[in-house]
């Protein structure tokens, strides 16, 4: 099973820690400028990727470990001046070489980075949960996130073979159904949902053994961010009453990029709603 986005970020943070640990070289000298620039670029890319994924409620804590303050130096200060020497350092008084630096690695990079890892671990706990269902959700996420890559060779087949062209939501359902059957034994399409608002409706797929419902949507004219959001809110309320629904996955395929701020919509809806775990993946 492929790694989740959070796991990739956690693994990358350990690589950053190794890079940063080699910047301040004892005694009292720093690595080359290219090495420092490599760390700065790598960290900023990682930081931006993390902020793009984590929910808003965690962002202030995560940012604080980067920003620090006037008196409390953290990662930002380390990246800006990793080689600045302390004017108060006196080797006759202290034998600790770390006190030579204004922004020592252990205090201003490693310690706040560990706290950023803790934030990511909490995000993973909230989004992915625990136990076997968490692993199933991770697999479904990978299938959804990589859906365009799956379609690419089918849409441009050699030797004049007919292409599989996705024209509407039903095409997306057919393709995802085939993918799900590779990994799950009991995939039930078009399962009935108990009455909601005086009418019965169907879900797209039910993984009965895993207790996961999957709803598939595709944007089109008249069905963009606002309409998708309204539909998902209605779906969430409806699926709470489904006896086999322990988690709801909403896969929104948006090839024409009608949803301008997909991360915001994902973040707003990917959480627990009155006991139902909801995961929204918008793929463009």
C-alpha positions in Angstrom: 0.0 0.0 0.0 1.3 3.4 -0.9 2.0 6.0 1.7 -0.5 8.7 2.7 0.4 12.4 2.2 0.9 12.8 5.9 3.3 9.9 6.0 5.3 11.3 3.1 5.6 14.7 5.0 6.7 12.9 8.1 9.3 11.0 6.2 10.5 14.1 4.5 10.8 16.0 7.8 13.5 13.4 8.9 15.4 14.1 5.7 15.3 17.8 6.5 16.5 17.2 10.0 19.6 15.3 8.6 20.3 18.2 6.2 20.0 20.8 8.9 22.2 18.9 11.3 25.1 19.2 8.8 24.9 23.0 8.5 26.7 24.1 11.7 30.0 22.3 11.6 32.1 22.2 14.8 34.2 24.0 15.7 32.5 27.2 14.7 32.1 27.0 11.0 29.2 26.3 8.7 28.6 24.3 5.6 28.9 25.7 2.1 26.4 28.2 0.7 24.9 25.7 -1.8 24.3 23.3 1.1 22.5 26.0 3.1 20.5 27.1 0.0 19.5 23.4 -0.6 18.1 23.2 3.0 16.2 26.4 2.7 14.6 25.4 -0.6 13.7 21.9 0.6 12.2 23.2 3.9 10.1 25.9 2.2 8.7 23.4 -0.3 7.9 20.9 2.6 6.3 23.7 4.7 4.1 24.8 1.8 3.0 21.3 1.1 2.1 20.7 4.7 0.1 23.9 5.0 -1.8 22.9 1.9 -2.9 19.7 3.5 -3.5 20.3 7.2 -6.8 21.6 8.5 -7.1 25.2 9.5 -7.4 24.4 13.2 -3.9 23.0 13.2 -2.2 25.7 11.1 -1.5 28.3 13.8 0.5 25.8 15.9 2.3 24.6 12.8 3.2 28.1 11.7 4.4 29.1 15.2 7.1 26.5 15.1 8.4 28.1 12.0 7.9 31.8 12.7 9.0 32.0 16.4 9.3 35.5 17.7 11.6 38.3 18.7 12.9 36.6 21.7 12.2 33.0 20.8 14.1 31.9 17.7 12.7 29.0 15.7 13.1 27.5 12.2 12.8 30.8 10.3 15.7 32.3 12.3 17.8 29.2 11.7 17.3 29.3 8.0 17.9 33.1 7.8 21.1 33.1 9.8 22.5 29.6 10.5 26.1 30.9 10.8 25.6 33.9 13.0 27.8 33.9 16.1 26.7 35.0 19.5 28.4 38.1 20.8 28.0 36.8 24.4 29.8 33.5 23.8 33.0 33.1 25.8 34.9 29.8 25.4 36.6 30.5 28.8 33.2 30.3 30.5 31.4 27.7 28.5 32.7 24.5 26.8 29.4 24.0 25.0 30.0 24.7 21.4 26.2 25.0 20.7 26.3 28.3 22.7 28.5 29.8 20.0 25.6 30.0 17.6 22.8 32.6 17.9 20.5 30.0 16.3 21.8 26.6 17.4 20.5 23.6 15.4 19.2 21.6 18.4 17.2 24.5 19.8 16.0 26.5 16.8 15.6 23.8 14.2 15.4 20.3 15.6 13.1 21.0 18.6 10.5 23.0 16.6 10.6 20.5 13.8 9.8 17.7 16.2 6.8 19.8 17.4 5.7 20.2 13.8 5.8 16.4 13.4 3.5 16.2 16.4 1.0 18.4 14.7 1.2 16.2 11.6 0.6 13.1 13.7 -2.5 14.7 15.2 -3.7 15.6 11.8 -3.2 12.0 10.7 -5.1 10.8 13.7 -8.0 13.1 12.9 -8.2 12.5 9.2 -7.3 8.8 9.0 -8.4 7.4 12.3 -7.1 4.2 13.7 -7.4 0.5 13.0 -8.1 -1.4 9.8 -10.6 1.1 8.5 -7.8 3.7 8.4 -5.8 1.4 6.1 -8.8 1.0 3.8 -9.3 4.7 3.6 -5.7 5.3 2.7 -5.9 2.8 -0.1 -9.1 4.4 -1.5 -7.5 7.9 -1.2 -4.6 6.7 -3.4 -7.0 5.3 -6.0 -8.8 8.6 -6.1 -5.7 10.8 -6.1 -4.1 8.9 -8.9 -7.3 8.5 -11.0 -6.1 10.9 -13.8 -2.8 8.9 -14.1 -4.9 5.6 -14.3 -7.0 7.1 -17.1 -4.1 8.6 -19.2 -3.0 5.4 -21.0 -6.6 4.4 -21.6 -7.4 7.7 -23.3 -4.6 7.4 -25.8 -4.4 3.7 -26.8 -2.0 2.6 -29.5 -2.7 0.4 -32.5 -6.0 2.2 -33.2 -7.7 0.7 -30.2 -10.8 2.5 -29.0 -10.1 4.9 -26.2 -11.9 5.0 -22.8 -13.1 8.6 -22.7 -14.6 10.0 -19.5 -17.6 12.1 -20.5 -19.7 12.1 -17.4 -20.2 10.8 -13.9 -21.2 7.3 -15.0 -17.9 6.8 -16.8 -16.1 7.8 -13.6 -18.2 5.3 -11.6 -17.4 2.5 -14.0 -13.7 3.1 -13.9 -13.6 3.4 -10.1 -15.7 0.3 -9.8 -13.1 -1.7 -11.7 -10.3 -0.3 -9.6 -12.1 -1.1 -6.3 -12.7 -4.7 -7.3 -9.0 -5.3 -7.6 -8.6 -4.6 -3.9 -11.9 -5.3 -2.2 -13.8 -8.6 -2.4 -17.4 -7.2 -1.9 -18.1 -4.0 -3.8 -21.8 -3.4 -4.0 -22.9 -0.7 -6.5 -26.1 1.3 -6.1 -27.0 0.2 -2.6 -30.2 1.8 -1.2 -30.1 4.4 1.5 -32.9 4.5 4.0 -35.5 7.3 3.5 -34.3 10.8 4.0 -36.6 13.8 3.4 -39.4 11.4 2.3 -37.6 9.7 -0.5 -35.2 6.8 -0.9 -31.9 7.2 -2.8 -28.9 5.1 -3.8 -25.2 5.3 -2.9 -22.7 4.7 -5.7 -20.7 2.0 -3.9 -20.8 0.1 -0.6 -17.8 -1.8 0.7 -19.9 -3.9 3.1 -17.2 -5.7 5.0 -15.2 -2.5 5.5 -18.4 -0.5 6.3 -17.3 2.3 3.8 -19.7 4.1 1.4 -18.2 5.8 -1.6 -20.0 8.6 -3.4 -18.7 9.6 -6.9 -19.3 13.0 -8.5 -18.0 14.8 -11.6 -18.2 18.5 -12.1 -19.9 19.9 -15.2 -21.7 23.0 -16.2 -24.0 24.0 -13.4 -22.3 21.7 -11.0 -19.2 23.4 -9.6 -18.0 24.2 -6.1 -21.2 25.6 -4.6 -23.4 22.9 -5.9 -20.9 20.1 -5.1 -20.7 21.4 -1.5 -24.5 21.5 -1.1 -24.8 18.0 -2.5 -22.1 16.7 -0.1 -23.7 18.3 2.9 -27.0 16.6 2.0 -25.2 13.3 1.4 -23.6 13.4 4.8 -26.9 13.9 6.5 -28.4 11.0 4.5 -25.7 8.5 5.1 -25.7 8.8 8.9 -28.8 6.6 8.9 -27.2 3.9 6.7 -26.7 0.8 8.9 -23.5 -0.3 7.1 -21.9 3.2 6.8 -19.1 3.7 9.2 -17.3 6.1 6.9 -18.2 8.1 3.8 -15.7 8.8 1.0 -16.7 11.4 -1.5 -14.7 11.3 -4.7 -15.1 14.4 -6.8 -13.5 14.3 -10.3 -13.0 17.8 -11.6 -11.0 17.5 -14.9 -12.0 21.0 -16.1 -11.0 22.6 -12.7 -14.4 24.2 -12.0 -13.6 24.1 -8.3 -11.1 26.9 -7.8 -10.2 26.3 -4.1 -10.5 22.5 -3.8 -8.3 22.3 -0.7 -10.7 24.6 1.2 -13.7 22.4 0.3 -11.8 19.3 1.2 -10.7 20.7 4.5 -14.2 22.0 5.5 -15.9 18.6 5.0 -13.2 16.1 5.8 -13.9 15.5 9.5 -16.4 13.7 11.8 -20.0 14.8 11.3 -22.0 13.7 14.4 -20.2 10.4 14.6 -19.7 9.8 10.8 -16.2 10.0 9.5 -16.2 11.8 6.1 -13.3 12.0 3.6 -13.6 14.3 0.6 -11.1 13.9 -2.3 -11.3 16.5 -5.1 -9.1 15.4 -8.0 -8.3 17.6 -11.0 
